[in-house]
């Protein structure tokens, strides 16, 4: 994999690692809710859902990390497809988020754009 795709894979992993505790553990704070949703209103009925979505982001990040580790430990034939699959998954997730709730466009772009750069950099 080229350098651009690897850097953006690391960036996408870092973003998802940061979002994990925000969604899973810190969503009760109004500033965190505003950062994630653009609204400070609490919705306690989604606490369990947010907790689960936070871990979803952790597992996506760990998928990219695993792919990068494979790539740099002599297993490029395994690492590259893992990275590309997780990146495509992130692009699909960001697209789904935007289509389902356009007002969350910032989160959708944050999730999808670094992963899209990975895919585009590998396609050219």
N, C-alpha and C positions, 0 to 999 in steps of 0.2 A: 504494500500500500504506500502511496506517496505521502510526503510530509504534511501536506495540507489536510488530507483526510484524517491522518492520525491526530493532528492538533485539534481539529474540530470534533473528533470522537472524544478526546480528553475533555474539551470544553462542554460537550453535551453531557458527559458523565458527571462533571463537576456541577453543572446546573441541577441535574436530577438529584445529586447527593445533597445539595443545599435545600432543595424543595422538600425532600423527605421529612426532616424534622419539623419544618414549618407546617406541613399538612398534618403530620401524625401527632405531634406533641405541642406545638405552639399556636395552633389555630384559635385557641381561646382568647388570644390577645387581639384587641381591635386593630392595631397597626399591621399585624400579620394578615388578618382577614382583608384589610384594605389592600395590602400588597398583592394578595392572591386573587381577590375578586373585585376590587375597586369599590368595595362597600364595607362599612364597619359593622353592619347588622349581624348579630349572632344568629345562628341556626343550629341549636343544640341537637335537633333531630338528625343532622347529617354528621355528627361526631364520628360514629363508627365508619361511615362511608369515607370520610376524610382520612381517618386513620389507615384504612385499607389502601386508599389511593396514594398516600404517602409511601407506603411500603412498595407499591407498584413502581413508583419512581426510583426507590432504592434498588429494586431488582433490575430495572432497566440500566441504571448506572453500573451495577455490578456486571451485567452482561457485556457492556462495552469494555470495562476494565479487564474482564476475563479474556475477551477477544484481543485486546492490546497485549496482555501478558503472553498469550499463545503466539501472537505475531512476533514478539521479541524474544521468544525462547525456542526458536527454530520450528515452530508449528504454524507457519503462515498459511498453509492450506486449510487449516482449521480456524485460525484466528480471523482471517479475512471474511469468510462467510458469516461468522458470528457477529462481527462488527456491522456488516452490511444488513443483516437481518434486523438487528436491534435498531439501527439507524432508520430503516424503512418503517419499523414499528413505531418509532418516535414521530416520524413524519405523518404517518396515518393517524396517530393519536392526536397530534396537534391540529391536523385537518378536521378530525371529528369534533374536537373541542370547539373550533371556530364555527363549523357548520351548525353545531347544536346550540351554541350560545355566542353569537358574534361580539357581544360586549366584553368577552374574555379574550379578545384578540391579542393582547400583550402576552398572556400566558401561552396562547396557541403558537405565536411566533417564537417565543422563548423555547418552547418544546421542539418545534419543527425545524426552525431555520438552521441551527448548527448541524443537526442530523442530515438535513437536505444538502448542506455543503459537503458532508462526507460522501453522500451518494453521487453528487455532481462531480466532485473531484476525482472519484474513482471511474466515472463514466467517460471522462475526457482523456 
